[in-house]
Amino acid sequence: MKDKNCAGTTEQTCCDDERLFPEFSPASFDDWYKEAVASLKGAPYEKKVITKTYEGIDLQPMYWAQALEGVPHIGSLPGFPSYVRGTEPSGYVLKPWDICQEIANPTPEEFNEAARYALARGQNAVKLVLASHSRLGKDPDEDALSEIREDGFSLSMVEDLLKAFRGIDLTTVPLTVYAGASAFPFMALFAAFLEQQKAKASDLRGCIGADPLAELALNGSLPLPLSAAYDMMACLGKWTAENAPHIQTILVHGCPYHDAGANAVQELAFAIATGAEYIREMILRDVSADSIARQVRFVFSLGPNFFMEIAKLRAARLIWGQVVQAFGGSGDACKMTIHGRTSSRTKTAIDPYVNMLRNTTEAFSGAMGGVDSMHVCPFDEPVRPAGEFSQRVSRNLQIILREEAHFTHPIDACGGSWYVEKLTDTVARAAWKLFQEVEKLGGMHRALAAGMPQAAVAEIAAQRTKNIDSRRDVLVGINMYPNLREMPLAPSTTDLKALRTKLAARVQALRLQTDMFRLYDHLGTLAIALNRGEDNVMEHAIKAAAGGATLGDIWSVLANGNEAGPPVRPLEIHRVSERFEGLRKSAAEILEETGNRPRVFLAGVGALASFKPRADFSSALFEVGGFEVLTEPDLSGVEEAVRAAVASPARIIAVCSTDQAYPELIPPLARAIKEARPDVTLLVAGRPPAEQESSYREAGVDDFFYMGMNVFKMLSALQQRS
């Protein structure tokens, strides 16, 4: 055997007995390159064949064996350092990823019903989504709370947890909770709940985690000083290490950066930098690197660039292992736990059923990349809280990947792919470089204070917007292939004011059953223990929770009236489709007010067969903006086209024919139309040469539309004129 790689350097050849088809001569990269360049017929190879990503990575059209030269992780095995190929030697064979769908019902009864229903139908883990006011430490009856959003479970007291988890065996169902800037208050209530149930915290698995830097990046401020959040993180870490060793307490999110427009390298680097800061701060508070690293779980968004997302997850495990080692960690502490979440940024409120397809490719990349648990966004997420149907579709998507598509076999399906391995290495190196830039600024908090991550992400977001506006990036149903007959999803009909009244009344009723004098004693003892830095702080918090303390009560003790610190510039979270959805919304409002959508008359002059692709392009372009396209094809010439345009009720006239016909057609046609209807906006399909464009404009043409233009800008302007 000479060389098992039958392609690679130009010198590599294959023995006849190694090749599948020995009757064909082996080809080298140089052979292929010459043929590829010839087929381009003079077009630049770099522009036509090499793909530039938002990460600044040049994707080659083909990868050969020599691409792996200098890639250090090649040769590693699943379950062994560098953990690129996964943290378990058996991959998903013995233990597939957890189907961990989010459950965000606002009341305990609704949450319990939804969770039990899902667990009986294939879901094997639960992610409880806390309402935004609960993550900020506010009870629903607080005067300072002006509104309630329908965005999660409203937790106030231990009684809420008793009802929420009734009939659910948490010793067999892993639980994940994102608690906001501090998980200490939630864990106090949860531990008191376990004591009432006579359950052992040591039997539980999952993550009840905090991510104060993510909260800071999202909201621009925190409900307590960052130093206090770190103190509570250390306190909780020590308590769980002793009492609940299978519960992680830090939930590092890359999702806020992704949702603000970050590329894969940025999401990875900023998440790793956040995790590194937490380890550094915990070491300062006498928690070992080994201990704290085991308590960290990462959450990454799963975006639409399939192979890039796989590479991101594989690179994440590689980098995190190196970071933990640098802090003195070793062994299993270097393994990264990853929860994947299909992207919220890519989901659309218009043509929402396409979101099911987006979820499929995104979840596919999560499984191939080796997530430990995964949530698939409900397709109606941009419009309303998930209903039973959308929850079932998301849940079943994961079940199909696991059970029908057999994504649990083989172990590390991407391992050895020249493309994936090279891309993993490239992403890891770029993310490490950016991570080092954050470290030079003094860590993630100082970087956020300086606005560095926000500015970097905003730059990529602006590039995405530009490409979406010009349709270089395609959003099916949004900026391409619109379906104006698609009925919009009905929004939520929940009365938020009534919901707040209901939630507040529940808390107030529970307060009436509480021995307030005893509760104040518990809270006072907790405050003293915190101020003194005692080791039994968690025990005092559990007693307070068992005695009737609310989530807000415990948060108030943690904050202790201290200033939370200077605010930072928050990330600008947005979905990529929002601008075009705004156009469609404006068109729908015009329809409601006038009985008609904004209209365009598309005048096709000449034989339709000669310019049908251009006519189809024109119709679809205007429909993207919610326009009704009135058409009259096969108009024979200038006179007939003028007649049709003048008779049309549309205030926008678009002329469509061939480039060859335009020089004789457009000038007289434009003059005649503008003479008869000077108020119309006259457009021409195509981009003429500069000299022709000048003469066409002199004749009365207002503008031109063509591939690569800023479609959003044009359609926005046309809506104003229609």
Buried (B, 14 or more C-beta within 10 A) or exposed (E): EEBEBBBBBEEBBBEEEBBEEEEEEBEBBEEBBEEBBEEEEEEEEEEEBEEEBBBEBEBBEEBBBBBBEEBEBBEBBBBEBBBBBBBBEEBBEEEBBBBBBBBBBBBBEBBBEBBBBBBEEBBBBBBBBBBBBBBBBBBBBBEEBEEBEBBBBBBBBBBBBBEBBEEBEBEEBBBBBBBBBBBBBBBBBBBBBBBEEEBEBEEBBBBBBBBBBBBBBBBBBBBBBBEBBBBBBBBBBBBBBEBBBBBBBBBBBBBBBBBBBBBBBBBBBBBBBBBBBBBBBBBEBEBBBBBBBBBBBBBBBBBBBBBBBBBBBBBBBBBBBBBBBEBEBEEEBBBBBBBBBBBBBBBBBBBBBBBBEBBBBBBBBBBBBBBBBBBBBBBBBBBBBBEEEBBBBBBBBBBBBBEEEEBBEEBBBBBEBBBBBBBBBBBBEBBBEBBEBBBEBEBBBBBBBBEBBBEBBBEBBEBBBEBBBBBEBEBBBBBBBBEBEEEEBEEEEEEEEEBBBBBBEBBEEBBEEBEEEEBBBBBEBBBEBBEEEBEBBBBBBBBBBBBBBBBBBBBBBBBEEEEBBEEBBBBEBBBBBBBBBEBBBBBBEBBEEEEEBBBBBBBBBBBBEBBEEBBEBBBBBBBBBBBBBBBBBEBEBBEBBBBBBBEBEBBBBBBBBBBEBBEEBBBBBBBBBBEEBEEBBBBBBBBBEEEBBEBBBEBBBBBBBBEEBEBBEBBBBBBEEB
